[in-house]
């Protein structure tokens, strides 16, 4: 039973950790771009939302 629970937790964490790292990376990109130039940051946020929209539409 303990092995099954451990395997389940590892599988769930592996799926969530990938998404978490991707979101944190995108967040750093957006924050850095906003600190350099607000207009460029707005364009980057728009591109990120557009990309997420295309990815969700395919599923």
Backbone as a chain_set.jsonl record, in Angstrom:
{"seq": "XXXXXXXXXXXXXXXXXXXXXXXXXXXXXXXXXXXXXXXXXXXXXXXXXXXXXXXXXXX", "coords": {"N": [[0.821, -1.194, 0.0], [1.934, 1.24, 0.802], [3.886, 1.562, -1.133], [2.32, 1.947, -3.381], [1.025, 4.357, -2.803], [3.274, 6.019, -2.635], [4.233, 5.84, -5.282], [2.06, 6.987, -6.634], [2.12, 9.632, -5.621], [4.625, 10.481, -6.556], [4.214, 10.338, -9.349], [2.157, 12.254, -9.692], [3.434, 14.578, -8.744], [5.493, 14.793, -10.62], [4.067, 15.481, -12.92], [2.93, 17.952, -12.186], [5.131, 19.497, -11.453], [6.545, 20.03, -13.803], [4.764, 21.78, -15.14], [4.677, 23.827, -13.247], [7.352, 24.76, -13.249], [7.473, 25.739, -15.87], [5.555, 27.807, -15.779], [6.698, 29.475, -13.821], [9.038, 30.196, -15.138], [7.988, 31.62, -17.339], [6.797, 33.657, -15.912], [9.076, 34.956, -14.807], [10.218, 35.893, -17.203], [8.238, 37.692, -18.084], [8.167, 39.524, -15.927], [10.812, 40.551, -15.997], [10.812, 41.712, -18.545], [8.835, 43.673, -18.21], [10.146, 45.273, -16.329], [12.153, 46.338, -17.867], [10.861, 47.603, -20.074], [7.662, 48.91, -20.343], [5.831, 48.807, -22.472], [6.862, 46.779, -24.121], [6.596, 44.707, -22.318], [3.804, 44.507, -22.159], [3.239, 43.6, -24.768], [4.538, 41.128, -24.642], [3.036, 39.793, -22.656], [0.596, 39.637, -24.011], [1.376, 37.95, -26.131], [1.985, 35.631, -24.698], [-0.538, 34.95, -23.614], [-1.895, 34.512, -26.011], [-0.479, 32.307, -27.01], [-1.057, 30.403, -24.979], [-3.796, 30.247, -25.394], [-3.932, 29.107, -27.976], [-2.747, 26.633, -27.407], [-4.562, 25.511, -25.591], [-6.818, 25.35, -27.177], [-6.187, 23.351, -28.961], [-6.375, 21.047, -27.473]], "CA": [[0.0, 0.0, 0.0], [2.813, 2.407, 0.879], [4.538, 1.722, -2.436], [1.322, 2.49, -4.298], [0.856, 5.773, -2.468], [4.513, 6.693, -3.018], [4.243, 5.902, -6.741], [1.042, 7.96, -7.021], [2.61, 10.973, -5.294], [5.725, 10.792, -7.477], [3.65, 10.604, -10.67], [1.431, 13.525, -9.662], [4.407, 15.661, -8.618], [6.205, 14.949, -11.886], [3.204, 16.195, -13.855], [2.719, 19.322, -11.738], [6.393, 20.226, -11.37], [6.835, 20.525, -15.148], [3.925, 22.959, -15.372], [5.096, 24.875, -12.322], [8.6, 25.341, -13.749], [7.166, 26.513, -17.067], [4.872, 29.04, -15.374], [7.66, 30.333, -13.13], [9.911, 30.74, -16.174], [7.245, 32.654, -18.064], [6.641, 34.776, -14.979], [10.331, 35.694, -14.783], [10.358, 36.605, -18.477], [7.31, 38.826, -18.1], [8.628, 40.502, -14.93], [12.022, 41.196, -16.501], [10.448, 42.557, -19.674], [8.147, 44.845, -17.663], [11.105, 46.155, -15.667], [12.926, 47.013, -18.912], [10.004, 48.488, -20.861], [6.268, 48.539, -20.09], [5.17, 48.47, -23.734], [7.341, 45.45, -24.512], [5.978, 43.769, -21.381], [2.419, 44.29, -22.574], [3.258, 42.739, -25.942], [4.92, 39.779, -24.214], [1.874, 39.193, -21.988], [-0.343, 39.299, -25.077], [1.893, 36.773, -26.843], [1.854, 34.474, -23.808], [-1.954, 34.576, -23.587], [-2.218, 33.971, -27.324], [0.101, 30.962, -27.059], [-1.864, 29.543, -24.118], [-5.087, 30.055, -26.057], [-3.753, 28.126, -29.046], [-2.479, 25.322, -26.83], [-5.805, 24.992, -25.006], [-7.771, 25.068, -28.245], [-5.808, 22.093, -29.6], [-6.729, 19.911, -26.612]], "C": [[0.867, 1.261, 0.0], [3.516, 2.659, -0.45], [3.581, 2.34, -3.444], [1.109, 3.985, -4.059], [2.09, 6.564, -2.888], [4.585, 6.862, -4.537], [3.242, 6.93, -7.248], [1.524, 9.385, -6.78], [3.723, 11.381, -6.246], [5.185, 11.116, -8.868], [2.92, 11.939, -10.713], [2.413, 14.69, -9.586], [5.17, 15.877, -9.922], [5.368, 15.717, -12.897], [3.067, 17.658, -13.471], [3.998, 20.14, -11.736], [6.781, 20.783, -12.738], [6.055, 21.811, -15.414], [4.341, 24.119, -14.48], [6.369, 25.546, -12.812], [8.354, 26.188, -14.993], [6.512, 27.84, -16.702], [5.811, 30.0, -14.655], [8.613, 30.967, -14.143], [9.239, 31.836, -16.971], [7.052, 33.884, -17.18], [7.915, 35.611, -14.88], [10.548, 36.484, -16.068], [9.473, 37.848, -18.515], [7.769, 39.903, -17.122], [9.847, 41.273, -15.436], [11.703, 42.139, -17.646], [9.72, 43.808, -19.2], [9.131, 45.803, -16.997], [11.967, 46.898, -16.682], [12.057, 48.035, -19.636], [8.557, 48.019, -20.708], [5.567, 48.113, -21.378], [5.591, 47.079, -24.201], [6.745, 44.387, -23.591], [4.538, 43.47, -21.738], [2.339, 43.396, -23.802], [3.615, 41.298, -25.569], [3.755, 39.082, -23.517], [0.823, 38.791, -23.023], [0.091, 38.059, -25.837], [1.745, 35.508, -25.995], [0.4, 34.013, -23.756], [-2.394, 33.977, -24.914], [-1.697, 32.54, -27.465], [-0.698, 29.99, -26.198], [-3.226, 29.255, -24.747], [-4.987, 29.023, -27.174], [-3.521, 26.722, -28.48], [-3.73, 24.702, -26.229], [-6.813, 24.629, -26.067], [-7.446, 23.743, -28.924], [-6.239, 20.89, -28.778], [-8.178, 19.75, -26.557]], "O": [[0.576, 2.225, -0.708], [3.721, 3.805, -0.85], [3.985, 3.162, -4.266], [1.025, 4.771, -5.003], [1.967, 7.659, -3.438], [4.963, 7.929, -5.02], [3.536, 7.668, -8.189], [1.357, 10.251, -7.639], [3.755, 12.526, -6.698], [5.645, 12.066, -9.501], [3.057, 12.682, -11.685], [2.243, 15.686, -10.29], [5.463, 17.014, -10.29], [5.907, 16.523, -13.655], [3.084, 18.524, -14.346], [3.964, 21.344, -11.989], [7.294, 21.899, -12.822], [6.622, 22.809, -15.86], [4.353, 25.269, -14.92], [6.463, 26.773, -12.795], [8.965, 27.244, -15.152], [6.87, 28.882, -17.252], [5.73, 31.211, -14.857], [8.956, 32.143, -14.02], [9.848, 32.869, -17.249], [7.135, 35.017, -17.654], [7.847, 36.841, -14.87], [11.012, 37.623, -16.024], [9.911, 38.922, -18.928], [7.758, 41.085, -17.465], [9.908, 42.497, -15.318], [12.252, 43.238, -17.721], [9.957, 44.895, -19.728], [8.967, 47.019, -17.092], [12.463, 47.985, -16.384], [12.452, 49.19, -19.798], [8.266, 46.842, -20.924], [4.791, 47.157, -21.371], [4.75, 46.291, -24.632], [6.426, 43.287, -24.04], [4.09, 42.328, -21.639], [1.47, 42.527, -23.879], [3.05, 40.355, -26.125], [3.511, 37.9, -23.763], [0.228, 37.719, -22.918], [-0.737, 37.205, -26.156], [1.418, 34.441, -26.515], [0.129, 32.816, -23.845], [-3.184, 33.033, -24.936], [-2.397, 31.668, -27.981], [-0.989, 28.875, -26.632], [-3.742, 28.142, -24.64], [-5.858, 28.163, -27.307], [-4.038, 25.741, -29.013], [-3.938, 23.494, -26.345], [-7.591, 23.692, -25.883], [-8.354, 23.074, -29.419], [-6.449, 19.813, -29.335], [-8.674, 18.847, -25.883]]}, "num_chains": 1, "name": "protein.A"}
